Structure formats: C-alpha cells, structure tokens
C-alpha cells in the first residue's frame, strides 16, 4: 500500500496574519505545526514570507476518505 500524505502543498502565504491562522504550514517541503513556527521571531517570519518560503498545508481529500475521517 502506497503512503498517502495527509496534507498537500498549497498556495504561498503572503502575510503574518494568514500564517497565524494556520495550524500546519509547508516550509522547505516539510509540514510544520503551529507550536513550532509560532515561536519564530517576527523578523524571521517576515523574511520567509517575503522570499515565498511558506505555503498553506491543505488537507488531502483522499486521505480523509481512506481513514474514515470527516
């Protein structure tokens, strides 16, 4: 059985407000939880946003169905 990711890489995050509303984000092709990126310094976050390094983590539909989640 092939491994299916729970989240897929979405659009770029363009503001600090958008970032703070997320539970998970993609950074360097890895998923990060709010507990991790929530402790970053603001200058660092601004740099990452300006460089287009943060992306939305979108829940994959096929994983929801396979695992019986809603």
Backbone torsions as a table, in degrees:
resi	resn	phi	psi	omega
1	UNK	NA	129.5	-179.2
2	UNK	-75.6	143.7	178.2
3	UNK	-75.4	132.4	177.6
4	UNK	-115.8	129.7	178.4
5	UNK	-72.8	144.2	177.5
6	UNK	-70.6	-31.6	-175.7
7	UNK	-125.5	149.5	174.2
8	UNK	-118.5	158.6	-178.1
9	UNK	-75.1	125.1	-178.7
10	UNK	-102.0	-152.9	-180.0
11	UNK	-71.8	164.3	177.3
12	UNK	-68.6	144.7	174.0
13	UNK	-87.5	130.6	-171.8
14	UNK	-112.4	-2.0	179.3
15	UNK	-151.2	159.7	178.0
16	UNK	-64.8	-37.5	178.2
17	UNK	-60.2	-43.5	178.7
18	UNK	-63.4	-41.8	-179.1
19	UNK	-62.1	-43.4	-176.1
20	UNK	-68.7	-16.9	177.8
21	UNK	-84.7	-8.2	-174.2
22	UNK	-92.3	145.6	173.3
23	UNK	-90.2	-35.8	178.4
24	UNK	-134.5	145.7	174.1
25	UNK	-137.9	161.3	172.5
26	UNK	-96.9	133.1	177.1
27	UNK	-144.8	122.0	-175.7
28	UNK	52.5	44.3	178.4
29	UNK	59.5	25.9	174.6
30	UNK	-127.6	150.8	178.2
31	UNK	-89.6	130.1	177.3
32	UNK	-116.7	140.8	177.2
33	UNK	-85.7	154.3	179.1
34	UNK	-54.3	-35.8	179.8
35	UNK	-59.7	-26.6	179.2
36	UNK	-87.2	-57.0	-176.4
37	UNK	-75.8	-15.6	178.1
38	UNK	-69.4	-16.8	-179.8
39	UNK	-97.7	1.7	177.7
40	UNK	-67.7	150.7	175.9
41	UNK	-73.4	150.4	-174.8
42	UNK	-61.5	-39.6	178.9
43	UNK	-61.4	-39.4	179.1
44	UNK	-64.7	-44.6	179.4
45	UNK	-63.3	-43.8	178.5
46	UNK	-59.3	-41.6	178.4
47	UNK	-61.9	-47.8	-179.4
48	UNK	-62.3	-40.3	179.1
49	UNK	-66.5	-45.2	180.0
50	UNK	-61.7	-35.6	-179.6
51	UNK	-84.6	-2.8	178.1
52	UNK	69.4	40.2	-175.3
53	UNK	-100.0	-6.8	-178.9
54	UNK	-112.3	136.2	-177.5
55	UNK	-132.4	153.2	173.6
56	UNK	-65.2	146.0	171.8
57	UNK	-104.8	109.0	-176.4
58	UNK	-98.8	130.8	-178.9
59	UNK	-62.8	127.9	179.9
60	UNK	-76.6	131.7	-177.8
61	UNK	-66.7	-41.5	-176.0
62	UNK	-65.7	-28.3	178.6
63	UNK	-72.5	-38.2	178.4
64	UNK	-58.1	-46.2	-177.7
65	UNK	-68.7	-41.5	-178.0
66	UNK	-64.4	-34.8	-176.2
67	UNK	-98.0	-0.3	178.6
68	UNK	73.3	21.5	-179.8
69	UNK	-88.2	159.9	178.9
70	UNK	-108.8	NA	NA
